[in-house]
Amino acid sequence: GVRTLRIASAEELREGFAAEPGAAYPFGFAAEVPIAVDPAIYDEEWLLFSAALPTVTVQIRGRDLRRVFAALANRVSELPSAASAGQA
């Protein structure tokens, strides 16, 4: 399993995902790229993110993101949120 998670560097975003810093997106990766998500995000009414370029914005309901993840070939892991870990 994975012991630690970190934000991708600007170089990793460009090389691995063809994305610019500030324009990371929650899906659209090659199937072998695992996705880690805090399930608290599903409670948000709306989510806005940039799709690879900071000039394009995508809007999705938080509750719909779970269905998007379920349809992907990627392994999606829900991480314990701060609230569920007693750190809220």
Secondary structure as UniProt FT lines:
FT   HELIX           10..17
FT   TURN            21..22
FT   TURN            31..32
FT   STRAND          35..37
FT   HELIX           39..43
FT   STRAND          46..50
FT   TURN            54..55
FT   STRAND          57..61
FT   HELIX           62..71
FT   STRAND          76..78
FT   TURN            82..86
//
